[in-house]
Amino acid sequence: MIFSPVDRMPQTLICLFFLINTVIWSYSLYYDIYILTHLYVNSWSEKLVMLTNINFLILTIHSYVILITILLPKINFLTKFRDFTFHTIIFPVAILTSLMFWGLYMINPELVMPSWAYEQIPEWINHVTHSYPFITVTLEIMLLKHKIPSSMKNATLLTLTAFTGYILILVHFYLTYNVWLYPIFHYISPFSTISILMSAAVLMVALSNVAIYLSKNIHSTSFPQKNKKNV
């Protein structure tokens, strides 16, 4: 079993961390919507075609769900929703967003954002949207006991469905405006584009499995034996 810090950390500190987490996401989203949006788009909803901003929104919502489930643990359906979506969508999308952004950034910053965007967006908000997701989901999986999905098939299906939906958004945007949302696709062949998207889908499923593995091992003593048989 992997060491579980939650067993030695006071519940008050855990609650305080997730409260601060919610404040960080809430203020950052407020700043992005009301301060930054008008600089380059008419409405913040226009930015929801970008995986970064979709991740931004769902992690902000997720932070509130976490607080509610900590303060009101008897709301079982919400806790089940939190745990299932964490393993299938929240964790994979957060890690994928961070890895892909910084991976491409190290190759060439222009592959992920045009130079004018770097001039408009404060460095701290860039780290909140591209670095903090990795940190927050990693800490969450260590500090919160999540019940793992009873069906790996359903978990994988949801992860693939969610990512396929996003690929359709990318393709629709390209067919409508003849512009790829991510500059890298303008520099590579259609075959390479398809290969990257398929690889990202496989990585999403792999990350979902990593989340489930970590939950099962970090907090293994907290799960009944019957749950392990369903995995």
Secondary structure by P-SEA (a helix, b strand, c coil): ccccccccccaaaaaaaaaaaaaaaaaaaaaaacccccccccccccccccaaaaaaaaaaaaaaaaaaaaacccaaaaaaaaaaaaaccaaaaaaaaaaaaaaaaaacccccccaaaaaaccaaaaaaaccaaaaaaaaaaacccccccccaaaaaaaaaaaaaaaaaaaaaaaaacccccccccccccaaaaaaaaaaaaaaaaaaaaaaaaaaaccccccccaaaaaac
